[in-house]
Amino acid sequence: MQNLKKQMSNVVIFGASGQLGHCFKNIAEKGGLSFMYFPLETEANILDYAALKKVLDLYRPAYVINCAAYTAVDKAEDEPEIARKVNKTGVENLSQVCLESDCTLIHISTDFVFKGDQSTPRAEDSATAPVNVYGQTKLEGEQAAGALLKKYFIIRTGWLYSEYGNNFVKTMLKFGAERDELRVVADQAGTPTYAMDLAACVMHIVESNSAEYGIYHYSNEGIASWYDFAKAIFEISGISVKVTPVKTTEYATRALRPAYSVMDKSKIKKTFSIGIPYWRDSLTSCIKNLKNK
C-alpha cells in the first residue's frame, strides 16, 4: 500500500529546462511529492509518442505538467510547422498518453490566444482570436487537450520572468548595465508574472486533488506596459537609466503582439481559494534573489 501511495503521488514535468521548469525544481520537492523532470530535448521529447508512453508506464504519475513549448514568437512566423509540431502535436501526444494512463494533464498556455483589441480583462470563456503563429499554435494545443481529455487543467499566463533562463527582467538588467538610455514599448498592456508564483499556484492545484477541470487564467495582479515594467525593474534595482516610451509602430517585430493582454483571474482565485501577489511585489522578490545569487 505504501508503494502504491508513493506511485500515485508522482508528478512528471516536461519542458523542465525552461524557466518555469526550473521554478518547479526550486519549490516543488518541498511539497513531499516525487517529481521527475524531462527537458524538451531528452529521450522523453513530447514529439515522441513511444518515449512518452514509456515514461508514463514507468512512473505511473498522478499528474503530468507540460511546460514544453515553442515560444520564439517572432521566429514562429517563419517556422509555423515547427511551432505547430511542438505546441499542437506534442500536446496531442501528451494528452493521448495521459488518457491511456488515467492521469491528469496540467498544460501551460498563453494570453496570446486573444486578439488583445479590447481594454477589459479577458475571462476564460472570452472569444479567442490569435494575431500570430505562436498564439494560433498554442490555441490549437489547448483544443487538442480539450478534445481528448476530461481530466485536464489548462493554465493561460503571460509576461513570465524569473531568476532562470532568458526573460525581460534579465534582459533589462543586462542592458541597464551597458547603456545609458533605452526605448521601450508603452502601448502594449499586460501583467508581468513571476514564474515562481505560477509554479506555486500549479503546486497548489496538484495538492488540492481537485476535479474542477478546465481552462484557468493566472498572472500576477495589476496592469503594466512594457515601459512600466522596465521602469520598475530599474527603480527596484537602483540602476540609473533613461527609459523613453515608444509606440509599437516604432519598434517593428516579425510577429504582431496583442495590444491588451490582461486576464481575469477570478475563476482560479475562487476555485482554489488562492491569493495572487501584486506584480511589483513579486518583481522586488525576484530582483532581490538575483542580487543574492
ROTORSE-403999 format. One record per residue: x, y, z of N, C-alpha, C in turn. Coordinates in pm, whole numbers, padded with zeros to 5 digits, always signed. Example, Ala and Ser with C-alpha at 12.3 -4.5 7.8 and 13.67 -1.06 7.14 Angstrom:
+01319-00569+00780+01230-00450+00780+01320-00330+00780+01285-00225+00708+01367-00106+00714+01290+00003+00787
//
This chain:
+00083-00122+00000+00000+00000+00000+00086+00126+00000+00196+00124+00075+00284+00241+00081+00345+00271-00055+00389+00164-00127+00447+00184-00259+00344+00239-00357+00219+00190-00348+00112+00239-00435+00086+00387-00409+00082+00425-00280+00061+00565-00244+00172+00653-00300+00295+00604-00293+00408+00681-00345+00396+00698-00495+00358+00590-00565+00344+00599-00710+00236+00700-00748+00125+00700-00674+00015+00789-00707+00049+00936-00680+00158+00960-00603+00198+01097-00576+00298+01148-00678+00338+01063-00771+00437+01103-00871+00384+01212-00962+00472+01305-00996+00440+01412-01091+00553+01418-01193+00517+01411-01321+00615+01419-01429+00605+01557-01493+00719+01623-01510+00723+01757-01568+00803+01753-01698+00738+01791-01807+00805+01801-01936+00838+01947-01966+00950+01968-02037+00997+02104-02061+01069+02159-01941+01140+02073-01868+01200+02111-01740+01322+02201-01755+01374+02217-01877+01492+02301-01895+01457+02449-01910+01328+02482-01923+01286+02621-01934+01276+02688-01798+01244+02819-01799+01243+02891-01672+01135+02841-01576+01018+02805-01627+00913+02754-01538+00952+02617-01483+01014+02534-01566+01062+02405-01519+01162+02420-01406+01251+02518-01419+01348+02545-01313+01279+02591-01185+01171+02667-01200+01097+02712-01081+01034+02594-01009+00982+02497-01085+00929+02376-01022+01038+02302-00946+01156+02292-01008+01267+02225-00940+01300+02295-00809+01288+02428-00810+01324+02507-00693+01228+02487-00577+01099+02472-00607+01000+02470-00498+00923+02340-00481+00912+02261-00588+00816+02151-00586+00852+02040-00488+00978+02004-00478+01015+01890-00396+00993+01916-00246+00971+02043-00210+00941+02075-00071+00800+02029-00033+00720+01992-00133+00582+01952-00107+00563+01807-00068+00670+01729-00067+00660+01591-00023+00619+01493-00131+00608+01541-00256+00574+01453-00367+00701+01416-00442+00690+01319-00530+00805+01274-00608+00793+01330-00749+00898+01401-00792+00893+01468-00921+01000+01414-01015+00962+01394-01143+01054+01357-01248+01056+01468-01352+01175+01508-01393+01189+01623-01483+01249+01578-01616+01186+01625-01725+01235+01590-01857+01243+01715-01944+01367+01756-01981+01380+01869-02074+01322+01832-02210+01291+01934-02288+01230+01912-02421+01319+01826-02510+01451+01839-02493+01542+01774-02587+01580+01631-02545+01524+01578-02438+01562+01446-02390+01491+01335-02466+01516+01211-02422+01452+01095-02485+01301+01096-02465+01255+01177-02371+01110+01188-02348+01053+01311-02418+01109+01345-02531+01059+01456-02612+00909+01438-02638+00832+01545-02621+00687+01532-02635+00643+01501-02778+00735+01509-02873+00702+01472-03011+00718+01322-03033+00776+01252-02937+00799+01108-02947+00698+01034-02861+00590+00990-02924+00480+00926-02851+00526+00802-02775+00607+00720-02840+00653+00596-02777+00736+00626-02652+00819+00729-02658+00901+00765-02543+00814+00817-02429+00712+00895-02463+00620+00945-02360+00547+00830-02291+00501+00736-02370+00428+00621-02313+00519+00541-02221+00644+00527-02260+00741+00454-02178+00760+00522-02043+00770+00655-02043+00788+00731-01919+00668+00716-01828+00548+00731-01885+00428+00724-01801+00402+00582-01751+00436+00482-01832+00423+00343-01787+00519+00314-01672+00636+00376-01677+00737+00353-01575+00703+00421-01443+00664+00550-01451+00645+00629-01329+00501+00633-01279+00407+00601-01366+00264+00600-01329+00226+00726-01251+00246+00844-01312+00219+00968-01238+00071+00995-01219+00040+01068-01113-00096+01118-01095-00118+01242-01180-00010+01319-01201-00017+01442-01281+00099+01450-01378+00072+01504-01496+00175+01541-01593+00165+01691-01613+00275+01761-01592+00279+01906-01611+00359+01936-01736+00296+02004-01831+00365+02034-01957+00407+02180-01964+00538+02202-01949+00597+02336-01967+00665+02348-02102+00670+02239-02178+00739+02239-02307+00659+02318-02409+00725+02404-02481+00656+02485-02584+00758+02549-02677+00712+02577-02796+00788+02662-02889+00746+02804-02858+00836+02885-02802+00799+03017-02751+00867+03134-02824+00942+03104-02931+01008+03211-03007+00902+03278-03096+00838+03382-03044+00719+03440-03107+00749+03490-03248+00857+03563-03267+00889+03616-03399+00937+03506-03494+01019+03416-03444+01072+03308-03527+00961+03215-03576+00856+03201-03495+00744+03114-03533+00678+03158-03662+00684+03288-03693+00625+03337-03819+00693+03275-03940+00821+03240-03926+00897+03179-04036+00906+03028-04023+00867+02975-03906+00872+02830-03883+00738+02779-03828+00629+02807-03898+00498+02772-03843+00479+02623-03819+00533+02539-03906+00514+02396-03890+00594+02340-03772+00711+02396-03748+00790+02353-03633+00719+02394-03505+00669+02518-03503+00594+02566-03385+00471+02480-03363+00404+02443-03472+00282+02363-03460+00311+02221-03410+00423+02165-03451+00460+02031-03404+00474+02029-03252+00542+02129-03198+00564+02132-03053+00437+02173-02979+00375+02283-03025+00263+02341-02950+00129+02272-02969+00114+02199-03080-00010+02125-03101+00012+01973-03097+00099+01923-03187+00119+01778-03195+00176+01723-03066+00270+01795-03006+00327+01750-02880+00221+01740-02771+00129+01837-02767+00021+01834-02668-00076+01721-02698-00101+01694-02825-00185+01579-02862-00123+01449-02810+00008+01435-02828+00077+01315-02780+00064+01301-02628+00090+01411-02557+00080+01408-02411-00062+01376-02366-00158+01436-02434-00299+01413-02397-00337+01267-02417-00290+01208-02526-00323+01068-02554-00263+00974-02449-00137+00997-02413-00075+00907-02314-00135+00932-02174-00175+01055-02146-00243+01082-02018-00378+01011-02013-00448+01010-02127-00577+00940-02134-00558+00791-02108-00458+00733-02173-00432+00590-02159-00383+00554-02019-00314+00649-01954-00257+00623-01821-00348+00671-01709-00460+00730-01744-00556+00783-01647-00491+00879-01548-00414+00974-01602-00355+01077-01517-00400+01214-01566-00383+01314-01482-00431+01449-01511-00321+01531-01577-00355+01598-01687-00262+01687-01755-00281+01830-01708-00169+01893-01671-00169+02038-01646-00083+02101-01754-00147+02176-01841-00080+02231-01959-00073+02384-01949+00046+02438-01969+00067+02583-01961+00044+02645-02098-00049+02739-02106-00078+02808-02231-00051+02957-02216-00111+03038-02299-00069+03177-02311-00184+03275-02330-00162+03398-02287-00256+03507-02314-00260+03543-02462-00164+03494-02539-00158+03527-02682-00266+03455-02763-00351+03377-02699-00465+03318-02772-00572+03424-02799-00559+03542-02735-00655+03650-02755-00601+03755-02852-00693+03823-02917-00655+03926-03013-00599+04049-02943-00652+04079-02826-00599+04191-02748-00645+04326-02798-00764+04333-02858-00813+04459-02912-00921+04523-02824-00938+04469-02700-01033+04528-02606-00961+04563-02477-01012+04662-02406-00943+04714-02288-01006+04666-02158-01061+04544-02158-01111+04482-02036-01046+04345-02022-01019+04301-01899-00953+04171-01878-01034+04057-01938-00963+03965-02003-01027+03853-02071-01054+03738-01975-01177+03689-01974-01213+03571-01896-01185+03445-01977-01192+03330-01910-01158+03204-01975-01249+03174-02094-01373+03219-02089-01467+03191-02199-01476+03304-02301-01386+03402-02290-01383+03508-02391-01341+03451-02526-01386+03515-02633-01355+03468-02768-01205+03475-02795-01150+03367-02849-01009+03364-02885-00992+03405-03031-00880+03473-03059-00851+03516-03196-00704+03556-03203-00613+03458-03208-00469+03489-03207-00428+03576-03325-00330+03663-03300-00282+03753-03406-00147+03710-03461-00092+03597-03410+00035+03549-03461+00039+03396-03458+00140+03339-03521+00152+03193-03533+00168+03129-03397+00248+03188-03311+00267+03134-03177+00133+03119-03105+00055+03225-03102-00074+03221-03035-00168+03119-03097-00167+03112-03230-00254+03016-03300-00217+02872-03266-00088+02841-03266-00047+02703-03238-00070+02667-03091-00057+02765-03001-00087+02737-02860-00238+02713-02842-00320+02787-02914-00465+02764-02909-00498+02625-02961-00434+02584-03068-00457+02450-03123-00417+02342-03023-00313+02369-02944-00274+02275-02839-00380+02265-02732-00436+02379-02692-00546+02379-02595-00663+02295-02647-00697+02317-02772-00811+02247-02832-00786+02097-02840-00662+02059-02868-00627+01917-02876-00644+01850-02740-00597+01916-02634-00612+01860-02499-00759+01850-02460-00835+01953-02489-00977+01954-02454-01057+01849-02529-01015+01819-02652-01087+01720-02732-01062+01577-02685-00946+01552-02625-00908+01415-02586-00935+01384-02440-00927+01486-02354-00926+01461-02210-01046+01521-02137-01080+01459-02026-01171+01518-01928-01092+01568-01808-00982+01500-01777-00901+01534-01660-00782+01622-01704-00809+01751-01713-00701+01843-01754-00723+01980-01693-00613+02050-01673-00613+02192-01638-00527+02264-01740-00585+02358-01811-00508+02446-01900-00494+02580-01828-00372+02625-01809-00348+02750-01738-00282+02849-01832-00357+02951-01867-00302+03057-01953-00229+03160-01867-00114+03200-01914-00036+03300-01843+00036+03388-01944+00116+03481-01897+00188+03568-01990+00290+03656-01919+00379+03712-01997+00484+03804-01949+00564+03740-01835+00601+03612-01854+00672+03539-01749+00817+03585-01736+00863+03589-01614+01004+03618-01584+01041+03543-01457+01170+03528-01435+01220+03462-01314+01371+03482-01307+01432+03415-01211+01578+03417-01199+01644+03328-01304+01563+03251-01378+01617+03148-01468+01589+03182-01615+01675+03128-01702+01652+03140-01845+01662+03283-01896+01610+03303-02017+01609+03435-02080+01470+03496-02065+01465+03618-02015+01337+03686-01998+01359+03836-01992+01251+03911-01989+01256+04057-01998+01334+04118-01882+01316+04067-01762+01385+04124-01646+01535+04112-01661+01581+03994-01695+01725+03972-01708+01783+04049-01826+01704+04062-01933+01750+04141-02048+01763+04288-02011+01665+04342-01940+01671+04483-01899+01788+04508-01803+01811+04417-01713+01924+04433-01620+02057+04432-01696+02066+04348-01797+02187+04343-01881+02204+04473-01958+02097+04520-02022+02104+04645-02098+02131+04764-02005+02071+04761-01886+02090+04869-01791+02233+04885-01747+02308+04774-01747+02448+04778-01710+02537+04823-01825+02481+04823-01946+02561+04854-02065+02526+04987-02130+02406+05038-02106+02358+05155-02180+02307+05264-02086+02303+05384-02139+02253+05498-02061+02106+05527-02091+02058+05479-02207+01921+05509-02248+01862+05389-02321+01733+05365-02299+01661+05257-02365+01526+05307-02415+01480+05250-02526+01348+05280-02579+01262+05155-02561+01148+05170-02493+01065+05055-02460+00920+05083-02496+00854+04982-02552+00716+04994-02597+00623+05028-02480+00537+05128-02501+00449+05174-02393+00301+05157-02424+00266+05104-02543+00125+05092-02578+00079+04946-02588+00150+04857-02522+00105+04719-02504+00090+04696-02354-00027+04651-02313-00056+04633-02170-00074+04486-02136-00023+04448-02019-00038+04311-01970-00005+04308-01822+00035+04193-01773+00074+04181-01633+00201+04099-01621+00311+04162-01580+00433+04084-01553+00402+03974-01452+00448+03853-01480+00414+03738-01396+00539+03663-01355+00559+03653-01225+00674+03583-01169+00650+03433-01181+00739+03364-01252+00720+03221-01277+00718+03140-01148+00784+03189-01044+00779+03120-00914+00636+03121-00858+00565+03232-00876+00426+03241-00830+00338+03145-00908+00360+03137-01039+00282+03044-01122+00309+02900-01080+00436+02866-01058+00471+02730-01017+00405+02696-00883+00403+02793-00791+00340+02770-00662+00190+02746-00678+00127+02819-00769-00016+02801-00797-00043+02661-00852+00040+02618-00947+00023+02484-01003+00041+02377-00895+00138+02398-00807+00158+02304-00697+00036+02298-00607-00027+02412-00587-00148+02416-00505-00260+02334-00570-00270+02343-00701-00371+02266-00774-00344+02116-00759-00217+02077-00773-00180+01936-00758-00216+01886-00618-00178+01964-00518-00200+01921-00380-00349+01921-00341-00428+02001-00412-00572+02007-00382-00646+01883-00429-00586+01811-00526-00651+01693-00584-00790+01727-00637-00803+01847-00691-00932+01897-00736-00976+01831-00867-01106+01817-00882-01163+01768-01007-01235+01879-01083-01205+02003-01047-01264+02119-01116-01183+02148-01242-01190+02057-01338-01106+02063-01457-01150+02176-01551-01057+02215-01640-01090+02315-01740-00980+02416-01760-01017+02530-01819-00922+02637-01850-00925+02741-01739-00804+02786-01701-00790+02889-01598-00689+02994-01643-00703+03113-01588-00608+03220-01612-00526+03246-01486-00395+03265-01505-00310+03304-01392-00204+03403-01439-00200+03517-01372-00088+03611-01382-00083+03681-01247+00018+03761-01227+00017+03843-01106-00093+03948-01118-00121+04016-01006-00223+04121-01006-00166+04251-01062-00257+04332-01116-00217+04463-01167-00201+04466-01318-00177+04586-01369-00162+04609-01513-00039+04698-01536+00034+04667-01641+00153+04747-01675+00178+04743-01825+00249+04840-01875+00303+04834-02010+00447+04782-02000+00506+04749-02113+00647+04710-02110+00733+04825-02059+00692+04946-02090+00762+05065-02039+00752+05071-01887+00632+05052-01833+00614+05049-01687+00700+04940-01624+00702+04825-01687+00777+04710-01639+00927+04745-01632+00978+04800-01741+01120+04837-01746+01154+04941-01640+01070+05044-01627+01094+05148-01526+01100+05087-01387+01009+04994-01358+01006+04930-01226+01131+04848-01202+01176+04777-01303+01299+04696-01290+01416+04784-01248+01431+04898-01316+01546+04985-01285+01529+05055-01151+01407+05094-01118+01383+05159-00988+01415+05063-00873+01365+04942-00883+01385+04843-00776+01532+04802-00767+01600+04798-00881+01740+04757-00885+01836+04870-00849+01786+04994-00846+01873+05107-00819+01966+05140-00934+01921+05110-01057+02001+05137-01176+01950+05264-01243+02040+05353-01276+02003+05480-01338+02011+05468-01491+01896+05461-01554+01886+05450-01699+01770+05538-01746+01789+05612-01852+01680+05688-01910+01596+05595-01997+01469+05582-01964+01380+05494-02040+01278+05581-02115+01279+05571-02246+01191+05650-02331+01076+05564-02382+00951+05605-02360+00837+05527-02412+00823+05544-02563+00795+05434-02633+00774+05440-02777+00648+05361-02812+00595+05386-02930+00479+05313-02979+00523+05182-03045+00431+05088-03050+00460+04960-03115+00504+04981-03259+00444+05078-03326+00479+05104-03466+00622+05152-03484+00683+05200-03376+00823+05246-03381+00921+05133-03351+00868+05019-03311+00953+04906-03273+00905+04783-03349+00946+04773-03473+00895+04669-03562+00941+04530-03519+00848+04435-03517+00880+04295-03490+00817+04209-03599+00869+04089-03615+00820+04000-03718+00674+03960-03693+00640+03937-03567+00504+03896-03532+00429+04009-03465+00300+04017-03491+00215+04110-03420+00199+04067-03275+00178+04163-03185+00151+04134-03045+00013+04189-03008-00057+04122-02915-00182+04178-02865-00154+04311-02794-00240+04409-02817-00221+04539-02752-00260+04535-02605-00352+04444-02570-00401+04436-02432-00411+04289-02392-00322+04246-02303-00313+04104-02267-00349+04076-02122-00427+04163-02062-00465+04145-01921-00574+04039-01911-00558+03947-01817-00654+03838-01800-00727+03849-01666-00851+03805-01665-00933+03799-01545-00899+03671-01469-00857+03684-01341-00817+03567-01262-00923+03525-01160-01044+03576-01172-01148+03549-01073-01173+03399-01055-01175+03325-01165-01209+03182-01160-01107+03103-01079-00979+03124-01105-00877+03045-01036-00869+03084-00888-00890+03212-00858-00887+03257-00718-01003+03197-00639-01121+03194-00701-01239+03142-00632-01234+02990-00620-01197+02922-00728-01199+02775-00730-01099+02716-00631-00980+02777-00625-00873+02719-00544-00840+02800-00419-00921+02904-00394-00904+02986-00273-00760+03035-00257-00708+03094-00363-00570+03143-00359-00568+03295-00367-00465+03352-00307-00435+03494-00325-00325+03507-00428-00326+03616-00502-00226+03637-00606-00149+03764-00576-00015+03758-00573+00066+03876-00540+00058+03985-00648+00074+04109-00605+00084+04223-00697+00216+04215-00772+00216+04252-00898+00332+04227-00983+00459+04296-00934+00448+04417-00881+00569+04486-00835+00627+04419-00711+00542+04363-00626+00592+04293-00508+00672+04169-00548+00619+04095-00644+00691+03976-00690+00818+04013-00765+00813+04121-00841+00933+04168-00911+01043+04203-00810+01005+04266-00700+01102+04300-00595+01168+04174-00540+01089+04070-00517+01143+03944-00467+01241+03881-00566+01205+03882-00693+01290+03823-00796+01424+03897-00805+01418+04029-00808+01542+04107-00821+01630+04088-00697+01570+04079-00581+01645+04052-00459+01718+03917-00470+01648+03817-00521+01709+03685-00537+01822+03688-00639+01804+03763-00748+01909+03775-00848+02033+03841-00791+02013+03941-00708+02128+04010-00645+02203+03918-00549+02129+03824-00489+02190+03736-00389+02254+03612-00451+02231+03591-00582+02287+03472-00647+02437+03485-00666
//
